[in-house]
Amino acid sequence: MTRALVVHCHPIEESFVAAIRDRTVAGLAAAGAEVRCTDLYAEGFDPGFTALDHARHLEPGTDPSLARHADDLRWCDTLVLVYPTWWSAQPAMLKGWIDRVWVNGVAWTLPLGANRLRPGLRNVRRLIAITTHGSSKWINMIEGEGGKRTVTRSLRTMCHPATRTTWLAMYGIDSASDRDREAFLDRVERRMRRLG
């Protein structure tokens, strides 16, 4: 059975991104997946990477206030990130979750004397990003698609070597019709149903 962790990041509960989250969870549930959902804004997640966090970043272990997030990452085999793309990347809230939860002893280890991180999330076999972009695919390509690279090149390297990545993006959301939006929601739910 698929164990899916859905991490949702948008400050407005009535947003289109929240509708994407709901359809994501519905599709996963229909596929028989066990689902845990984290809503970073709703829970008041603190994304700030403090001086103390920095001083301890090479020490293995998790801030006790983040233990549930670390446990969820260790539990899942499928990680689904649902967020809007702002300024070509993940929102600061989601980036802060990555900075503070994907730490030594959770996402990676750095053995004494080593100069290379060892991946720690071997349990994650599927990494999915579902996002919206105000601009077109063409503009995003010109800008270098920084958010996509974060998921497919950086986060993926801390997962199982055979981890498959999926990038589901709705480009041009600012000018999209209701029909376009509904078609994207249907596409998301269909893709999630296939994961079971």
Secondary structure, DSSP 8 states (H G I E B T S, - for coil): --EEEEEE--S-TTSHHHHHHHHHHHHHHHTT-EEEEEETTTTT------HHHHHTTTSSS--GGGHHHHHHHHH-SEEEEEEE-BTTB--HHHHHHHHHHS-BTTTEE--TT--S-EE-BTT--EEEEEEE-SS-HHHHHHHT-HHHHIIIIIGGGGB-TT-EEEEEEE--GGG--HHHHHHHHHHHHHHHHTT-
